[in-house]
Amino acid sequence: MVGNYFHKRKALAYGIAMSGCGIGTFILAPVVQLLIEHFSWRGALLILGGFVLNLCVCGALMRPIAGKDDHKNMLEFSELELEAPKPAFNAWSFCSPVIKLWSHKWVCHCSQQEYNFVLTPDFVVLAVSILFMAYGCSPLFVYLVPYSLSVGVSHQQAAFLMSVLGVIDIIGNITFGWLTDQR
């Protein structure tokens, strides 16, 4: 959704949007600790589940911006769709069994060419780097509190360490988003 709203300084906008994870880490770490102390872990999970359920409502409210150009392009596309010959069912791609159940008005445009980007070297490097990044970043969030507790840090201080990690995440996302937008 960020890409639909921002065309200039897009990386900074993504950095600010991604800093929401850091804000959540900063706020939720001490809040979860308080919830566990007051309501036990079951009550805390129930409250957090209700909180996360509200995110579904927020996600449902996200809509792309439809400008005048978009409506014009939609009209041109629908006119072209009416004039274009429709392929036979046997010429369709892997999604044809599902499409056969739908109306004949809609044509499945799935083709092998649409997924060729998966084999390009740039995409493979990006996918592998994200895989290693996930392996490198996740243990910090998962094991910071248990490790802190094992070396004698109190529960409140361990939650504070998670908050510090959230602040560092916020600063890093915004800073590197800004740096990425610089020419």
C-alpha positions as CSV (number, residue, x, y, z in Angstrom):
1,M,0.0,0.0,0.0
2,V,2.9,2.4,0.7
3,G,3.9,2.1,-3.0
4,N,0.5,3.2,-4.1
5,Y,0.6,6.4,-2.0
6,F,4.2,7.5,-2.4
7,H,6.1,8.0,-5.6
8,K,8.8,10.4,-4.3
9,R,10.9,9.3,-1.3
10,K,9.4,5.8,-1.5
11,A,12.2,4.2,0.5
12,L,11.7,6.6,3.3
13,A,8.0,6.0,3.3
14,Y,8.7,2.2,3.5
15,G,11.2,2.8,6.3
16,I,8.6,4.8,8.3
17,A,6.0,2.1,7.6
18,M,8.4,-0.7,8.7
19,S,9.3,1.2,11.8
20,G,5.8,0.2,13.0
21,C,7.4,-3.1,13.9
22,G,9.9,-1.3,16.1
23,I,7.1,0.8,17.7
24,G,5.3,-2.4,18.4
25,T,8.4,-4.0,19.9
26,F,9.0,-0.9,22.0
27,I,5.5,-0.6,23.4
28,L,4.4,-4.3,23.6
29,A,7.5,-5.7,25.4
30,P,6.7,-3.9,28.7
31,V,2.9,-4.2,28.1
32,V,3.1,-7.9,27.6
33,Q,5.2,-8.3,30.8
34,L,2.5,-6.3,32.7
35,L,-0.3,-8.4,31.2
36,I,1.4,-11.6,32.2
37,E,1.9,-10.3,35.7
38,H,-1.7,-9.3,36.1
39,F,-3.6,-11.9,34.0
40,S,-1.3,-14.8,33.7
41,W,0.0,-16.0,30.3
42,R,-3.4,-17.2,29.2
43,G,-5.2,-13.9,29.9
44,A,-2.3,-12.0,28.3
45,L,-2.6,-14.1,25.1
46,L,-6.4,-13.6,25.1
47,I,-6.0,-9.8,25.4
48,L,-3.2,-9.8,22.7
49,G,-5.4,-11.9,20.4
50,G,-8.2,-9.3,20.7
51,F,-5.7,-6.6,20.0
52,V,-4.4,-8.4,16.9
53,L,-7.9,-9.1,15.7
54,N,-8.3,-5.3,15.4
55,L,-5.5,-5.4,12.9
56,C,-7.8,-7.3,10.5
57,V,-10.2,-4.3,10.6
58,C,-7.3,-1.9,9.9
59,G,-6.1,-4.2,7.0
60,A,-9.6,-4.2,5.5
61,L,-9.7,-0.4,5.5
62,M,-6.6,-0.2,3.3
63,R,-7.6,0.7,-0.2
64,P,-5.4,1.8,-3.2
65,I,-5.9,5.3,-4.5
66,A,-7.8,5.4,-7.7
67,G,-6.9,8.4,-9.7
68,K,-8.3,9.7,-13.0
69,D,-5.6,7.9,-14.9
70,D,-6.5,4.6,-13.3
71,H,-10.1,4.9,-14.4
72,K,-9.1,5.8,-17.9
73,N,-6.7,2.8,-18.0
74,M,-9.4,0.5,-16.7
75,L,-11.8,1.6,-19.5
76,E,-9.1,1.0,-22.1
77,F,-8.4,-2.4,-20.7
78,S,-12.0,-3.5,-20.6
79,E,-12.5,-2.3,-24.2
80,L,-9.4,-4.3,-25.3
81,E,-10.6,-7.3,-23.4
82,L,-13.9,-7.3,-25.3
83,E,-12.1,-7.1,-28.7
84,A,-9.4,-9.6,-27.9
85,P,-10.0,-13.2,-28.9
86,K,-10.4,-15.5,-25.9
87,P,-8.2,-18.6,-25.8
88,A,-9.7,-22.0,-25.7
89,F,-9.9,-23.8,-22.3
90,N,-7.2,-26.3,-23.3
91,A,-4.7,-23.5,-24.0
92,W,-5.0,-22.1,-20.5
93,S,-2.3,-22.5,-17.9
94,F,-2.3,-24.4,-14.6
95,C,-5.2,-22.3,-13.2
96,S,-7.7,-23.6,-15.8
97,P,-9.5,-26.2,-13.6
98,V,-10.5,-23.4,-11.2
99,I,-11.3,-21.0,-14.0
100,K,-13.6,-23.5,-15.8
101,L,-15.9,-23.2,-12.8
102,W,-16.1,-19.5,-13.2
103,S,-18.0,-17.5,-15.8
104,H,-16.7,-17.5,-19.4
105,K,-16.5,-13.8,-19.3
106,W,-13.2,-13.8,-17.3
107,V,-10.1,-15.1,-18.9
108,C,-7.2,-16.5,-17.0
109,H,-4.1,-14.6,-18.0
110,C,-1.8,-16.9,-16.1
111,S,1.1,-18.0,-18.2
112,Q,4.6,-19.2,-17.8
113,Q,6.0,-15.8,-18.9
114,E,4.4,-14.1,-15.9
115,Y,6.5,-16.2,-13.5
116,N,9.8,-16.1,-15.4
117,F,11.1,-13.4,-13.1
118,V,11.5,-16.1,-10.4
119,L,14.5,-17.5,-12.4
120,T,16.2,-14.2,-13.0
121,P,19.6,-13.9,-11.2
122,D,18.5,-10.6,-9.5
123,F,15.4,-12.2,-8.0
124,V,17.3,-15.4,-6.9
125,V,19.9,-13.2,-5.1
126,L,17.2,-11.2,-3.4
127,A,15.3,-14.3,-2.3
128,V,18.4,-15.9,-0.9
129,S,19.5,-12.7,0.9
130,I,16.1,-12.3,2.5
131,L,16.3,-16.0,3.6
132,F,19.6,-15.4,5.3
133,M,18.4,-12.1,6.8
134,A,15.4,-13.9,8.3
135,Y,17.8,-16.4,9.9
136,G,20.1,-13.7,11.1
137,C,17.5,-11.3,12.6
138,S,14.9,-13.6,14.1
139,P,17.1,-15.2,16.8
140,L,17.8,-11.8,18.4
141,F,14.1,-11.2,19.0
142,V,13.4,-14.8,20.0
143,Y,16.3,-15.4,22.4
144,L,17.1,-12.0,23.8
145,V,14.7,-12.3,26.8
146,P,15.4,-15.9,27.6
147,Y,19.1,-15.2,27.5
148,S,18.8,-12.1,29.6
149,L,16.8,-14.1,32.2
150,S,19.4,-16.9,32.2
151,V,22.2,-14.4,33.1
152,G,20.2,-13.0,36.0
153,V,18.4,-10.0,34.5
154,S,15.0,-9.3,35.9
155,H,11.8,-9.7,33.8
156,Q,11.2,-5.9,33.7
157,Q,14.8,-5.3,32.6
158,A,14.5,-8.0,29.9
159,A,11.4,-6.3,28.6
160,F,13.3,-3.0,28.7
161,L,16.0,-4.6,26.5
162,M,13.3,-5.5,24.0
163,S,12.1,-1.9,24.0
164,V,15.6,-0.8,23.3
165,L,15.8,-3.2,20.4
166,G,12.5,-1.7,19.1
167,V,13.9,1.9,19.3
168,I,17.0,0.7,17.4
169,D,14.7,-0.9,14.8
170,I,12.8,2.4,14.4
171,I,15.9,4.5,14.0
172,G,17.5,2.0,11.6
173,N,14.4,1.7,9.3
174,I,14.0,5.4,9.0
175,T,17.7,6.2,8.6
176,F,18.3,3.6,5.9
177,G,15.1,4.5,4.2
178,W,16.3,8.1,4.0
179,L,19.8,7.0,2.9
180,T,18.3,4.8,0.2
181,D,16.3,7.8,-1.3
182,Q,19.5,9.9,-1.6
183,R,20.9,9.9,-5.1
